[in-house]
C-alpha cells in the first residue's frame, strides 16, 4: 500500500500568511483533512502531522520543521505532501505552485501531476514547480512536494481559499493528481 504523509503547514503559534481576513493555518488544515479522506477512500494509507490547530506543533519553528520531516521518515512514507497558501505584496498575484528539493526527479513529476490536476479541475493558474531548500523538502527521505494553493492576498483567491467547498475541491484535485501519478495504490 502506498503511504502518503500529509503536512498541514504552520499551526500552533505560527498562523502562516494572513490576507483578506483569511488565516493560512486553518485553510491548510481543512485541505489536509479533506485530502486524507480522499486518499484513504482511494486505498492509500495516510498520516497527518496535525489534525487540529496545535497537534504535534512545537513552539520552536526549526524543531517543528524537523519534527514534521522526522515523523514522515520514521513512518516510512512513500511521499510527503505539505499544504500551504501563499501571499504577495502584489494583490493581483494568483495561482498554485509547487516546490521540490531538486528538479528532474520523482518529486517534480508528482508536483507537476498535482498542479495539472488543480489547474484543470479548478481553473487555477499553474505557476509551475520550483526548487527550494525548505526544511521539510531537504530533511525528508522520500519524494516531497510543498504546495502553495493560491494567494490569500488576492481577494478572489482568498474567498476561494476560505470556502469549505473550494477546500474540498482542491483536496480532491490534489488527490486526483497523486492518483494520476502513482496509479493504483494497492
N, C-alpha and C positions, 0 to 999 in steps of 0.2 A: 504494500500500500504506500502511496506517495504521501509524505509528511510535509505539510506547509506550516511554517511558523509565521504568525501574523503579529506585527508590532504596530499598535495604535500609538503613533508618535506623541511625545510630550506627556502631559498628565501630572498629577500631584502638584508640586509647587511651580511647575513650568507650563503655563497655559498655551505656549506657542504663539503663533500670529493671531492678531485681533484686527478685524476690519469690518466696517458696516455693522457693528454690534454683534458680530459672529466670532466665536472663540474656537480656535483650531482644535484644541484637545478634545472637545465634545464631538465635533464633526469626525475627527479621526476615529474616535472610539465607536461611534454609531456605524461608520462604514466598516470598521474591522469586525464588529459583531455580526453584521449582515453578511460580510464576506465569509466568515467562519461557517455560518449557517448554510450558505450556498455551496461551499466546498464540501462540507460534511454530507449534504444531500446528494452531491455528485460522487461520493465514495472516497473522498480524500480524508486523511487524518489531519486534524489541525490542533495547534496550541496557540493561545493568545498570551502575549506578555501581560496585558492588563484587560480585565473585563469590567472594571469600574474606573472611576477617575483616579484613584490612588493605588490600586492593587499593584504590588511589586515595585512601584516607583520609588526610587531613592532620592533623598534630598540633594545629594551631590551629583551634578549633571554628568561628570566624567564617569563616576561609579555607576550611575544609572545606565548610561550608554553601554558600558562594559557588561553590565548585568543582562541587558537585552541580548547581546551577542552570545554571551556565555550560556544563557538559558537555551537558546536555539542550538548551540553547539553540543551541549550536554544531551539534549533530547534527540539529537541525530537528525535534524530536519533535512529534507532534500532541497527545500527552497525557503528563502527568507523574504517576506514582503513587509515593507514598512510604509504605513499610510500617513500622509501629510497633506496639508493645504498650504498654499503659497501666499505671499504678499509682495507688494512692489510700491515704490514711490510713484509709479505711473499708474493711475487708476484705470487706464484702458488696457493694461496688461491682462492677458487671458490665456486660457488653455491648460492642458495637462502635460506634464513632462515627467521623465524618469531619470534616475541616477543609478549608476553601477560603478563598481570599483575600477574595472578595466573594460574598455570597449573590445569587441571582437570575440566574445565568448558566449557561454550559455546565458549568463545574466542579461547581456544586451539583447539576445534573441527573445528571451522571455519578456523583457521590458517592452520590446517592440510589439510583441503579440498583445500585451495588455493595453498599450496605448492605442493600437489599431482598433481593438475592441471598444474602448472608451469612445474613441472618435467616431466610429461607425454607428454605435448604438445611441450615443447621446449628442452627437454633433459637436463635441468639444474640439477645439483647435489642438492638433497634435504638435507639440513644441519639440518633440524629439527626445533622444536618450543621450545623456552626457556623462562623462567620467567624473567621479568625485572621491575624495578621501574621507568621507563621513565615517565616523567610528563604527556604526552598525554595518557598513559595507566592507570595511577593511578588517574587522575583527571576527567576522563570521567565516566559517569553513565551508559553507555551501553557497551556491549562486544566490546573490542578494540583490534586491531591487528596492529602491526608495522612490515612492510615487508622490508627486505633487499634483493633486487632483483639480486644482483651479486656484483662483486668486480671491482671497477674502477682501482685498482692496478694490476689486471690480464689483460695482454694485449689483450687476446682473448675476455674476457668478456667485457672489455672497448669498443672494436669495436662493439660488440652486443649492449651494453647499449647506445651507441651513434647513433645507426641506427634507423631512424624513423620506418622502417618496423618491427624491433625487438621490439621497444617500443609499437607499436600497437599490436603485437603478445602477448607480456607479459600482456598487459592490457586485451586482450581477454581471456587469460588463468586465470587471476585473476577473471575476470567477471564470467567465467565458474565455477571456484571454489566456488564463492559466490552462484551462481545458484544451484550447486550441493548440497550445504549445506542447503540453505534456502528453496529450492523448488520454486514453482511459486510465484512471488512477489505480485500477486493480490489476 
